[in-house]
C-alpha cells in the first residue's frame, strides 16, 4: 500500500511521544524530589523504588508498562491499514526509543525494561511472560535488578530468535530483537559493575522518605 510509510510515521511519532513521558521524573517531582539527583540518577522504576519506596516504584512501573502496551494497542485497535501489525510493531519500538531517549529529559531516559515488557506483552505475550519469569527467578536469587533485567532480556531474545520465530509477523521478530538489544545496550554501565562485582542489590528501605 502506497500510504504505509506516511501512515506508519504518524502513528510512530505519537508512540514516541507517549513513550517519552518521563513517568518516574513526574512522580518524584510530585514528592518534591528531582529523581535525577538521587541514586543512579535514572528515571526508571528501579531508581524511583530505591529512592522513594515500593509504592512509588510500583506506580512508575505500571505507567511505564502501560506506555509500551498502549503504543501497540492503539494502532491495533484504530488503524484502518491492512498491515496494522507492522505499524503496531513499529510503534512499540518507537515508544521504547522514546522512553530510553526522551526529549523531555534531554534525550536521556530509562533503561527500557518496563516499557519493553508492555510492548511485547501486546505483541508476543508468551515470550514476554517467559522473560518476566526469568526476571523474577533471577531477582529472587540475586536481588540485583540489572542482572535480572538482562536475564529477562536474554530469555526473550532466545525465545523470539530460536523458540517461536515462525509464530509471529516478521516485524514482531525484527523489533523484538532490536528491543532486546537496546535494553542490553542501556545496561552497559551495569554490565561493567556486574563484571567488577560492584553492582548493588536492591534494598528494602528507600533512601528518601516516601
GIWORA-V324463 format. One record per helix or strand of 2 or more residues. SS is the DSSP state (@ for helix, = for strand). FROM is the first residue (numbers start at 0). TO is the last residue. If there is no record, write none. Layout:
# GIWORA-V324463
<<SS & FROM & TO> <SS & FROM & TO>>
This chain:
# GIWORA-V324463
<<@ & 3 & 19> <@ & 22 & 29> <@ & 34 & 36> <@ & 44 & 51> <@ & 53 & 77> <@ & 83 & 99> <@ & 102 & 104> <@ & 112 & 122> <@ & 124 & 141> <@ & 144 & 162> <@ & 164 & 166> <@ & 169 & 185> <@ & 187 & 195>>
